[in-house]
Amino acid sequence: MSGHLRQFDSLLQPLGLRVDDWLTLPLPLLILAIVGGISILISLCRFIRVLLNVYVVPGKPVASFKVKNAPNGTWAVVTGATDGIGREFALQLAKKGFNIFLASRTPDKLDKVAGEIESASPGIKTKVQAIDFSAADVKAYDDLKRALSGLDIGVLINNVGKSHDSAVYFHETSEEEMESIVEINVNATLRVTRIVLPGMIGRKRGLILNMGSFAGAFPTPLLATYSGSKAFLIGWTQAVAEEVRSKGVTVQLLNTYFVVSAMSKIRRPSAMVPTPKAYVAKALASVGKQGGAVGRLHNNTPWPAHALLDWAISYIVPQSVMFSQSRKMQLAIKKRAEAKKARAAKTQ
Ligand SMILES: NC(=O)c1ccc[n+]([C@@H]2O[C@H](COP(=O)([O-])OP(=O)(O)OC[C@H]3O[C@@H](n4cnc5c(N)ncnc54)[C@H](OP(=O)(O)O)[C@@H]3O)[C@@H](O)[C@H]2O)c1
């Protein structure tokens, strides 16, 4: 045995292994063992990378996207800002000293959230713009552009989103639902970003966070249009992020599993389903990091349990198992919703 092999042998001995035993293995078995060992090592390294990314590496401070001398302060623009995750982004960015521009559908709710922000964060200014992002109304976007012009916008949260009312086969999805999902999740994100991004490039400073979903990263049967719209955001975010990263603008997609909200229809938080408050705190503390989305550049899975799930689905669970489990889960949701509808119809 050569000197190197002897050294290797002494390393393996505490594990109850000996180089001699391995060298007597038939060649195909030896190759299989080496390939298996290497892939276990790679998986372990990836897992350690996720843990470091989630628990150790610090995020870029959100305050670095703000300047002290902007005459009217630095602004954060949040779409879909009156409920759930968007409302929390608005409240928490105000706490970090950003003035808040809220763009959402319902005027009363906009005024209410703006009032909440101003009383919770004295000195912070707010502006509201009522806009229905499902309407594809060119004039409404012109109005939005006018309202945003002249503001020093440091942060844009492309949060507004719509999912299916319930799990549904693509061929049974109503045209209205299909169109509004694409209009809100895809077109509104593109249009609002086109309004805001040139100013950020000009100032060489900006952060854009796009609300993604596990349904985009891992295609979800019976939520096909939602799933496809969020998958679009992954590719688009990565492309734009690469275009502007040398211009001082950070663009990231937030890869998200469930969060307590009206959209998720989940009311009770758990380790896997955070409240919007807890989720947004993590998202704002992990800007520029990847979390579990280790294989997807410019993506971040900010919530720790989501990050671990992301790693497991990406590297451990075979795609065929993931697809069939998610199909079964959505079919069960579909059946429950249909049974509920039938019961409601009977009682009328
Ligand atoms: N919650 C989750 O489990 C989860 C998981 C993955 C990804 N996401 C993503 O996170 C984002 C926010 O979700 P959420 O759960 O916080 O939703 P949510 O609680 O239902 O809030 C949605 C917000 O968007 C506004 N909105 C809805 N339709 C609009 C339209 N047509 N025009 C303008 N504003 C509109 C709503 O305004 P009104 O008050 O007027 O209705 C509300 O402020 C979405 O992009 C979603 O896809 C959520």
The ligand as a Gaussian input file, in Angstrom:
#p B3LYP/6-31G(d) Opt

LIG

0 1
 N      -50.375000      33.743000       1.858000
 C      -49.665000      32.757000       1.343000
 O      -49.692000      31.621000       1.843000
 C      -48.777000      33.009000       0.166000
 C      -47.904000      32.003000      -0.244000
 C      -47.068000      32.224000      -1.331000
 C      -47.101000      33.445000      -1.987000
 N      -47.980000      34.399000      -1.598000
 C      -48.007000      35.658000      -2.345000
 O      -47.943000      36.755000      -1.455000
 C      -48.647000      37.874000      -1.994000
 C      -49.606000      38.430000      -0.963000
 O      -50.488000      37.409000      -0.559000
 P      -51.395000      37.526000       0.763000
 O      -51.610000      36.141000       1.200000
 O      -50.822000      38.520000       1.687000
 O      -52.753000      38.081000       0.131000
 P      -54.010000      38.771000       0.842000
 O      -53.911000      38.700000       2.324000
 O      -55.212000      38.196000       0.186000
 O      -53.847000      40.326000       0.419000
 C      -53.903000      40.677000      -0.928000
 C      -53.720000      42.179000      -1.064000
 O      -53.734000      42.481000      -2.465000
 C      -54.789000      43.397000      -2.746000
 N      -55.428000      43.070000      -4.011000
 C      -56.030000      41.919000      -4.372000
 N      -56.510000      42.003000      -5.612000
 C      -56.186000      43.244000      -6.063000
 C      -56.402000      43.931000      -7.275000
 N      -57.087000      43.384000      -8.291000
 N      -55.954000      45.192000      -7.395000
 C      -55.286000      45.789000      -6.383000
 N      -55.049000      45.201000      -5.204000
 C      -55.502000      43.932000      -5.051000
 C      -55.773000      43.185000      -1.621000
 O      -56.563000      44.375000      -1.545000
 P      -58.099000      44.357000      -1.037000
 O      -57.923000      44.556000       0.408000
 O      -58.751000      45.446000      -1.709000
 O      -58.642000      42.996000      -1.357000
 C      -54.830000      42.984000      -0.449000
 O      -54.309000      44.203000       0.012000
 C      -49.295000      37.355000      -3.282000
 O      -48.500000      37.709000      -4.379000
 C      -49.301000      35.851000      -3.113000
 O      -49.289000      35.183000      -4.335000
 C      -48.811000      34.214000      -0.535000

